[in-house]
Amino acid sequence: MSALRTKSPQRLLAESGADREGHGLKRTMGLFQLVCFGVGAIVGTGIFVGLSDSVAQAGPAVVVSFVLAAVTCVLTAFAFAELGGAIPVSGSSYSFAYAGLGESTAFLVGWCLLLEYGVSVSAVAVGWSQYVNELLHSLTGLRLPAVLSAGPGDGGVVNLPAVIVIALAAVLLVRGVRESARATAAMAVLKLVILVAFCAIGFTAFQHGNLTPFSPAGLGGIGAGTTAAFFSYIGFDAITTAGEEAKNPRRDIPLAILVCIGVVTVLYCAVALAAIGAIGGGQVGDRPAALSHVVDVVTGSSVGGAVIAFGAVVAIASVVLAVMYGQTRILLSMSRDGLVPRVFEKVSPKTSTPVAGTLIVAVVFALPAAFASLDAVVNLCTIGTLATMAVVNVAVIALRRREPGLTRGFRVPLYPVVPLLGVACCLYLMYETGWTTWLQFAGFLAAGALVYVLYGRRHSRLAAEPEVTPDPAAREPQAV
């Protein structure tokens, strides 16, 4: 039963130094930086590029799709808030699963996070390339040649801008978390200003008639739009990966998660209403750089579109930075546990960052961004993320039972109804991805299980140094 062995929250905290300085990592992030970090991880390709895909599925009812996707995220955000405050370590979902459900489940969660972050960063980098081209065209009338701005599957040779943005993010991350946090905060504020300005412009041309028919594809379209819209929220869980670099993680991480989801949901719904109300769903759906197009049409000038394109370039770059940060910290935690090679846990004494792990992640993420068409695996990324979120909801229940005395700065309200609803919503959206995606996901999990059996289980430090479990009869009862 070695695959089911769990690591106690106390051991996770002790090994990470989460209540002190964490394993060579420095505590430099306050609440504002954490909120900006979350906004930086979420707001990007999903709204600047992916909005058109969601509108194509649901029409004007995409607003309902955004709300339904947000409900799923909010229910799970409560679980992340409780566990992020109780176990403030870099491993995020992976560490929560290790404490609540066992080593094999934790490894597969980490495996899914590799998919979530890897595909999302690569897809975001490709979206960044599109808006760089749009900005260049608005300013000079020129575009980058297709051979240098798209992969072979999209009619080019190599997507050079996508590689450049990943390389720039890696440079910032290597320099230090303080510099990365400042850059992320500045970019997050700028893109919020840009999106608010977009809403102001769009609502000046708002026409109620553009919202009819409100749901041309019915409930099926809203469901499909919800699955597509969910991709726009991927990344909020990255806040919990800053557990060892936050100044007051037990208080600030839960609060940052909930504030971030609330702000982003309101913003997404407003942007969708402004875009569709201004020019109609038919002109927004399936259109690259849709927000720039809306502003161009409303203002009758390319200047406004150029500003939106610039905002998108900044916004999407911040997503690459924040999500790459989260990936390196999760690998650091898995490496501490021996489940992935030790190179990922090495922290530079000069910069207090995992330099080698960051560079490896940058190379691995840059390759698909440069050469692959990622449309086929976006649904696979979505289903993997939803599975991880479902596991976190289950982990809350497991740890409430196993560790009733664990210090929790925040508790999931209406327990256990809320985490069970979170699981149900995740399963529904997973169902909406389609059976082809389920088959791909099954194959992906099988590959992860094989890696765990061949490497992770054999190198597990918990196996080499098992925890000493006290005699249950000698333990004093603890109140829930």
N, C-alpha and C positions, 0 to 999 in steps of 0.2 A: 504494500500500500504506500510505497515511497512517493508515488506521484501525488498522493493526497496530503502529504505533510504540509503543515501551515507554519508560517513564521509569525510570532506574536507581534502586535504593535509595539510592545516595549522593546523588543530586539531590533525592529526596524528603526525605531527612534534612536536607540543607543548606537547602532552601527553607522547611522547617517550623521549623528550629532545634530539632529534637527532642532533641539532646544538650546544648542550652542552654535558654534560655527560649524557648518556642515562639511566635513570630509574635504577640507581645502577650499570650499566655496564660501564666498563672503556675503553677509547680509546687507544688501544695499537697496532693496526695493520696498517702498512704502505702499499705502493703499492706492494712491493716485497712479503710481507706476504699474501696479498690478491691474487696475482697471484698464489703463491704456494698453497694457500688454495683452489683455483679453480682447479688447476692441481691435488691436493690431492683428491678432491671430484670426479673428472672425471676418471682419469687414474687408472684402477684397474681391476676388474673382467671382464669388457667389452672387454678389449684387451687381457689380460692374459688367460682368460677362454672362453669368448664369441666369440673370433675370429673364433674358429673352427665351431661354429654354423652358423655364417655369411658366411663362406667359403662353408659350406655344402649346403647353399641355392643358392649362386651366383657364386661359383667357383672363378677363377681369377678376374672376374668382381666385386668381393667384393670391390676393390678399388673404382669403380664407386659408389657402395652402400655407402661407407664411405663418399664420396664427397657429394652425395645427402643428406645423413643424416646431414652432416655438413652444407649444404646450409639451411636446415630447421632451424638448431640451430643458424646460423649466422643471418638470417632474424629476428628471435625472440630475439637474443642477442642484436640487436639494440634497440628493445623495452625495454628489461631489462636495458640496459645501460641508456636510457633516464629516465625511471621511477626510477631506482636505484639512479641516481644522483639527481633527483628532489625530491624524497621522501625517503631519506636514513634512513629507519627504519627497525627493525628486521623482520617485517612480510613478506617481499618480495612479492611474487605473491598475497598472501592473502590481504595485505594492498593495493596493487595497484588496485585489484578488488573492494575493499571496497570503495576506493575513486572514481573509475570510473564507476562501474556498480551496486553497491548496496550491502546491507548486506547479502541477501540470496545467491547471486552469490559468494560473498567473503567466506561465510561459506563452500560452496561446493568446492571452490578452496582449502581451508584449508583441507577439507576432502580428496580431491584428493592428496594433498601433504602428508598427513598421509600415504596414500597407496604408493605413489612414494618413499618416504624416508624409510618407513617401509619395503617394499618388497625389495628395492635395498640394504638396509643394511643387511637384512637377507640373501639375495642371495649372496651378497659380502662375508659375513662371511662364508657361505658354500663353496664358491670358495677358500677362505683363507685356509680352512681345507684341501682341495684337494692339494694345493701347500705345506702345512706343511708336508703332507704325502710324497709328491714327494721329498722335501728337506731331510726329514728323511731317505728316501730310498737311495738317492744319497750319503749321508754321512755315513750311517751305514749298508745299505742293508736291513733294517727292515722297517716295516710299522705299523702304529697304527691299532689295531684290529677294524674290521668293527663295532662292537657293540659300540665303543666309538668315531667313526669318521663319522658316517652317521645316519640319522634319520630312523624311521621305514619304510618309503616309499622307502628308498634306500638300504634296507637290513641290517640296523643297529638298534640300540636302542636309542642312544643319540649322537648328534654331539658335543662332548665336546670342540674341538678346536674353533668351531664357537661361543660358549658361552664365552670362554676365551677372544677372541679378542674383543667382545662387552664389556665385563667387564673391560678390560684394557683401552678401549677408554673412558668409563664412568669415570674411576678414573682420567684420564688426564683432562677431561672436567670439573670435579668437582674442581680440583685443581686451575684452572684459565685459562683465555683465552690466556694470555701471554705464559704459558707453552704449551698449546695446539697448538698455532700458531707456536712456535719454533719447536715442534715435527713434525707438518705437513710440515713445510718448509724443514726440514732436510730429511724427507721421500720423499717429492716431488722431490727434487734435486737428491736423490739417484736413484729413479725409472726412472727418465729421463736419467740418465747416463747408467743405465742397459739397457734400450730400445735402446739407441743409440749404445751401444756395441753390442746388438743383431743384429741391422741392419748391422753393420760393418761385423759381422761374416756371416750373411745370404747372403749378397751381394758377398762375396768371392766365393760362390758356385752357384751364379745365372746362370740359363740357360733359354734362351728365350722360349725354347720348353715347359717348364713347365707352360707357360701362355696360351697354346692352348689345347683345345678350350677355348677361353677367356670367353665366356658366354654360358656354356652348357645348362642352363635352360632358356635362352632367357631373354626377358624383365620381364617376370613374376618372374624369379629367382632373377634378380637385385632388383625388387620391394620388394620381400620377404626378400632379404638380407639387404635392406635399413632399413626395420622395425627392423630386428635383430640388425643391426649395430647401430641404434639409441640408444639402451640401453647403448651402450658404451659412449654416451655423457651425459647421465643423471647425473645431479649434478652441472652443471655450474651455474645454478640459485642460488645455495647456497651462492655464493659470495654476493648477495644482502642481505642475512640475517645478514651480518656483518655490516650493515649500522650504527648501534649505537656503534660499537667497532672499527671502522676505524678512523684514525686520520684526514683524509681529504676525507670524503665519496663522496662529490659532484664531486670531480675530479677523485679520485682513483677507485671508483667502476665501472664507465663506461669503463675506460681504462683497468682495470684488466679483465673484462668480455671479451672484444674484443681480448686482447693479449692471454688470456687463450684458447679461441676457435681456434685462428689461430695456435698456437703452437701444440695443441692436434690434429688438423686435419692433419697437415703435418706429425706428428709423426705416427698417425694411418695408413696413406696411405703407408708410408715408411716401417713400420713393416709388413703390409699385403703383399707388394711386395717382401720383403726380404724372408718372410716365404714361400710363394708359389713359388717364383722363385728358391728357394734352393732345395725343395723336392717335389713340385707339390701339387696342391689343394687336390688330393685324399688322401694324407697322413696328411694333416692339418685338413680337415673337420671332425667334430664329434670326435675329439681326445682330451681327458682331458690333461691339462698341455701341450698344443701344442707347445708353444715356447721352453720349455725345450727339447722336443723331437727333434725339428728342430736343436738346437745347438748340441745335442748328435749325431745326424746323420752327421752333417757337420764336427764336430771336431773329431768324432770317439772316444770320451771320455765322461764320465759322469760328469767330473769336470765343464765343461761349463754349462751343464744343471742344475747343483747344484747352480751355480751362478745366473742363470735366476730364478730358483725356490726361492732363497733367495730374489732376487729383487721383485718377485711377492708377497712373504709374506709381505715385507715392504710396497709395493704399495697398496695392498688390505687393509692392516691395516689402512693406511692413509685415504682411502675412508670411512671406517667405522667411523673413528674419525671425518672427515669433514662433512659427511652427518648427523651423530647424532647431531653435533653442530647445523646444520641448522634446524633440526627438533625441537630441544629444543627452539630455538629463535622464530620460527613460533608459537609454542604453547604459548610462553610467550606473543606474541602480541595478539593472540586470547583470552588469559585469561584476558589481560587488558581490552578487549572489552566486557568481560562477556560471551563470546560464548562457552567457555570451563571452567571447574572448576578453581578456583582462585589459587590452589596449584601451577599451572604452571608459575605464574607470580612472585612468591616469589624468591627474589635474596638474597643470603647470604651476609651480610655485611663484612664477613671475606674474602671470595674468589671472591666476585662480580660475581658469577655465579648462575644460577637457579639450586641449588643442588637437591631439591626434584623432580623437573621436569626431570632432567637428569637421576636420578635413576629410575624413573617410565618408561621413554622411554627405558632405557637399559633392564629392565625386559620384557617389551612388545616386543621389537625387538628380544630378546634372545630366547623366547619361540618358534616361528616358525623356527628360525635358528637351534634350537636343535632337533626339532621333525618333521618338515614338509618338504615335497618335494615341492620346489617352482617353478618348471618348468611350472606348470599349470597356475600360476598367473603372470609370467613375462610379458606376453602380456597385461594383465590387468593393470599392473604397467605402461607399455608403453603408452597405450591409455589414462590413467589418466594423465600422464605427458604431452602428446600432447594436451589434452583438456585444461590443465592449461596454456600451452604456447599460445594456440589460444586466450584464455581469456586475457592474458597480451597484445597481439597485439591489441585486440579490446579496451582494457583500454587506450592504448596510444591515439587512435582516440577519445575516449570519453573525456579524460582529455584535449586534445588539444582544444576541443570545449567548455568544461565546465570551464576550468582554463587556459585561454590563457596567463595570466600574471604570471603563475607559473615559478619560477626560474629554468631553465633547463641548466645544465652545458654541456649537450650533447643532440643533437636532431637527431631523426631518419632521415637519408638521404632519398631523393626522396619521402617524405611524400605526400599522403597516400599510394603510390604504395607498398612500402616495407612492412608495416604492413599487408596490404591486401594479398600480396604474402605469408607472414608468416602464415596467417590463412589458405590459400589454401594448402600450403605444409603440415601443421599439419593435415588438414582434409584428405589429400591423404594418409598419413601414418596411420592415424586412420582407414581408409577404408581397408588398407592392412592387418590389424590385424585379419580380418575375422568376420563373423556374430556371432560366438559363443562368442568371446570377447566382441562384442557390447552388447549382452544380459547380460553378466556378469557385464559390466560397467553400464548398465541401472539399474540393481538390486542394484549395489553399490551406485549409485546416489540416488536411491529411499530410501535406508537406511539412507544416509546422510541427505536427506530432512526431514525424520522422526525425526532424532536427532535434527535438527534445530528447527522444530516445537515444539517438546516436551521440549527442554532445551534452545537452543541458543536464540530463539526469546523472550522467557520469561525472560531471564537473561541479555539481551542486555543492556549495559550501555548507548548506544546511545538512546535507547528507554526511559530510565529513565532520561537522561539529553540531550534532543534533541538540535541540533545546531540551533542557531538563524540565519535565512537566511535574509540578508539585502534586502531591497526593491530594485528590479531590476531597478526601475526608478531613484533611487538615486545613482546608481553606475555609475562611469565614464567609458566610453568605453575604452577597452584595445586593443592594437594592437597585432596581431598574430605574 
